Amino acid sequence: MSDADPPKLRRGWTTGACATAALKAALQALWGGTFPKDVQIELPKGEVPRFALAYTAKGDDWAEVGIEKDAGDDPDVTHGAVIHVRVSASRGGVVFEAGEGVGIVTKPGLPIAVGEPAINPVPRQMMQSIIAEMAETYGRKGDVTVRVSVPGGAALAQKTWNPRLGIEGGLSILGTTGVVRPFSCAAWIASIHRGIDVARADGLTHVAGCTGATSERVVQDMFDLPDCAMLDMGDFAGGLLKYLAKHPVDRITIGGGIGKITKLAQGARDLHSKRSQVDFEQLGDWAIAAGLPDVRAANTALEAVEQAGTPLAGIVAEHALGHVDAMLAGTGIQTGIVIIDRAGTVLAKAGLARAGA
């Protein structure tokens, strides 16, 4: 590795993988009589990680194991949380229950039915496979109640999308591969998609995608939108708009600061500073064409607006609206753009946002 090479980021394991490992160890104790020192499971793509047991407890007809989640180098709010699974006999089949810190689904649009514990389909499938495997090994029926809990999960869930998605009381048990990829763009985009699904299922006609907390607050107040209408777009304008094009709502408002919206106006789909930059030559051309001062020498888009005035922000908003409309062509979705400064002052509006509708 050269000095210029970035360090390799360490991957981790999802809450679903941890729950599956805890389930396997708990069944070994319930049906085999003793807890293993550690446990291995096979993930959907064939990987076989090993997990140490962080907690064990056992009664006459139940056993419980906790596994500490290691998210690797991903900034996951559940890193270090202990995922507990208690197993006991059910009256028939596999029954999933939400314990402390695991949420309950209260809104349609998610892959789990309303009223069910927020344990996603792939973790459920992984755990059901383990139950079948262990039942065969120990000559038992696979009639098991699986109670998943995460101590402290209710507080952690406030830092996630769960409250907006209608998942109440705690975290979701997630994972499609069992592996946490550090700084996963895919995970963020998947959250945006689920937000759109819930908004559609809830019958919402107007949603908003914003680049940050300040623009979100301004746009939400401007249109009196409920929390579940607010899509945490971040830098992923393309991910949001592509999914909306296939799963439309009546109306979308995009809100953000002048820098990120300028990049959207210039055709960027990923607005992160490492993956797109403001083209100041083009921004200067727009300003000059409108009779505004040349801003090619500006260091930031905000400085350009300070030099040329808020009419330049209006020009940026119109160009951004054009790109959004192009991505949503043929869908019938009505669009609007809101640009704010760092203090939350509205600099410009375009489309339906400008009309104040």
N, C-alpha and C positions, 0 to 999 in steps of 0.2 A: 504494500500500500504506500502510495506517495504521500508527501506531506499535505498535498492539496486534496487528497481523497477524504470525503467525510466518513466518520465512523459508522460502522454498520449498526443499524438500530435493532434492538432485541425485540422479538415478537413475544406475544403472551397468549393467554387462553381466555376464552369467553366465559361468561357466567354459565352458559349452557353446558360447556365442557366440564366446568368445575362441579356443577350439579350432577352431571352424569357420573363423574368419578366418585363423588360422595355417595351417590345411590349404590354404586357397585360395592363400595367398601361396607356400607351399612347392611346390604343384603348378605355379604359374607359373614358379618357378625350375627345377624338375625337367624340365618339358616345354617351357618357353619359353626357358630359358637364363639368365634374370636375375631377381633379386628386385625386386618393386615397392617404391616408397618407402613406400606404405601400401596398405591393402586395404579394400574395402567388401563387405559381405554383406547379403542381405535376410533379416530375421528373420521368424518365423512370422506375425506380425501386420502385416507390410508395412513395418516400419521399416528404414532402410538406414544403419546406423552405419558410421563409418570408423575403422579401427584402425591405429596406428603399429606398426612392427615393432621389437621390443626385442632380438631376437637372430636371427641368420642363420648358417647353415653349409651346406656343400654338398660332396658327393662325386661320384664318377662315376655312381653309380646311386641316389643319394638326395639329399634336400634337407630341411632342418629350419628351422622358424621358431618363435620365441617371441613371445608377445603378453602384455604386462603387464595383469593384470586390474584394472580400475577399477570398484569396487563403488559408486561415488558416495558418498552420505552414509549408506549402510547399514553397520552395524557388523559386516561380514562378515570372518571369519577369513582368507579367501583374498584380501582386498584387497591389491594390490601383488604377489601371487604371479605368476610368469611361467609361462604355459601353453605348453608346447612341443608341436609336432607334427612328427614325422619321417615322410616319405612315401618309399616305395620300391615296386617292382613286387611283386605277389603272384603266387601260382601260379594264381589264379583268383578273381574277385570281390573284394569289399571285406572286408578282414580287420582287425579292431581288436585292438590290443595295448596292454597296460598297461606303461608305462615307469616310471622312478623317480617315486615319490610319488603314483602312481595305484593305487587299491585293486583287489582281486579279491573278487568276491562268493563268500562261503563258506556262506551260509544261504539256504534257500528263503524265498519270501514277498515278494521284491523284484521289480521289473519286468524285471530282468536275470537270466539263468540262472546257477546256481551254476557257478563256474569261469571266468566271463567277466569281462573288465575292467569296472570300475564306471563305465561310460559309459552314461548313461541313454538311453531310446529316442528322445526328441526330438533331443538332440545327434547321435545316430547318424543319424537321418533327415536332419538338416541337412547333415551331412558327406557322406552318400551323394548328396544332391542336388547338392552342389558338385562332387563327383567326376564325376557324370554330365555336368554342365554343362561342366566343364573338359575332359573327354575329348572331347566334341563339338567344342569350340573348337579343340583341338589335334590332332584326328584320331587320338586314342589309344583303346585299350581301357581300360575302367574297372577294371582289375585292380590294386588298390592296397592295400598294407599301411599302415595308419595307426597309428603308435605315439605315444600321448599320454603326456607326462610332466609332472610339476610338481616341480622341485627344491625340497626342503624340505617336500614334501607329506605325508610320513609323520608328521612332527612336528605339522603343522597339523591333521591328521586326528584327533589325540588331543583336540582341542578341539571336535570335532563328534560327531554321533550314530553315525558309522561303526563304531567298535568294538562298540557294542551291536547294530548291525544286521547284524553279521557281515561287514562289508567290511574286509578286512585289507590292511595295507601302505600305505595312503594314502587320498587324497581320492576323491570321486566327481566326475565331470564331469556337471554338472547344468544344468537350465533347460528350461522348457516354452515360454517366450516369448522367451528371450534377454535379457530385461530384468530387472535387480534393482531392485525397488521399495524405497525406504528404509524400514527398520524394518517389514518386511513381516510382518503377522500371518499371512497366508496361508502363508508359507514355514514358520513354526513349526508351524502346524496340520498342514501336509502332512507334516512330520517325525513328528508324533505318529501320523498315520495309517499311515505306513510302519512305525513301531515296532509298532503293533498287528498289521499284516500279518505281520511277521516273527515276532512272538510266537505268532500263530495257526499259522503254517506250521511253527514249531518244536514245536508240540504243547503249549505252555504252557497251564495251566488257571487260573493266578492271575497277574494283572498288577497294577501299582500306578501311580497317577498322583499326583505330588507337586508342590507349589508351589515347592520350592527344594531346595538341596543338603542342608540339615540334616534336613528332614523325609524326604527320600529315603533318607538314611543310616539313620535310625531305622526306617523302615518296612521297608527291605531287610533289616536285621539282625533285626527282629522276626519276620519270616516266612521268613527264609533264602531270599530270592528271588535268582535269577541276574540278571546285569546286563541281559540282553535282556528281562526282565520289567518293568524300570523305565522308565516312560514320562515323559518330561520335560514334564509338563503345564503347568508355569508358571502363567500366569493363565488359560489356555484350557480351563477345565473343560467348557464347553459343546462345544467342538470335539472333545474327547476322548470325552465321553459320547454325543454324537450319532453319532459313527462307530462306537463300541462297540455302540450299539443296532442298527446294521445289520450289524455284523461281530462277533458276541458271543464272549466267552470265558466260562468257568464263573464266574469271580470277579474283582472289582475292589476294590482298597482305595485310598481317597483319603486322602492325608496332607498336612498343612500347618499353618501357624501359625494362631493364634486369629483374627487379623484377616481373612485371606482365607477361612478356613472359615466365619466368621460371615457374610461376604457371600454365600457359597454357600448357607448356611442360610437366608438371607433372599431367595433366588431369583435371585441374580446368576449369570450364565453366564460373563462376562468379569470376572476378579477384579482387574484392574489398577486402581490408585488413581485414574487419570484417567477411568475408565469406570464405576466403581461405588464406592459408599461404604457404610460401616456405618450402619444406621439405629438410632441409640441410643434412640429412643423405643420401638421394637419390642423391642430388647434389654432395656430397662428393664421393659417389660410382661412379658417372659418371666421375668425375675428375680423380680418382685413376685408373679406367679402361683405361683411355686415357694416363696414364703416367704423369698426372699433379699433383700438390700438393693437399693434402687432405684439403678440405675447410669446413669440418663439423663444425668447431668452428666459422665460419664467422657469423656476425650478420645480414648481408643483402646480397642479391644476387650480388649487385654491389661490395661489399667488397670481395666476393668470386672470382669475375672476376679479381679484383685488385691483389688478392693473386695468382691466377692460370694463369692469362693472358687471352687475348682475345680468345685463342682456346676454353676455357670453354664456352664463349658466342656462339661460333660456334656449340658446342655440344648441348647447350640449343635450339638454332634455329632449329637444325635438329629434336630434339624431339618434339618441338612445331609443326613443319611441319607435323610430323607423326600424331599428334592428329587432326590437321586441316584436313588432307587428310582422316582420318578415319571418321570424321563427314560428309565429303562431298563425301564419297565413292559412286560410281555409277553415279555421276552427270556429270563427264567429266570436272569439273571445274579445271583449272590449278591454282596452289597455290605458294605463296612465303611468306617468313618471313624476316622482317628487325628489328634488335635490335639496339637501340641507347642508348647513355648515356644522362645525364641531359643537356649537352651542345649541343646536337644534332649530336655528332660524331657517325658514324655508327660503331658498334662493331662487327656485324656479319650479314650475309645474308644466306638464305637457299631457295631451290627450284628455281623458275624462277627469284626471286630477286637476287640470287647469280650469276645466269647466265648473269644478266645485261640486260635481254631481255625486 
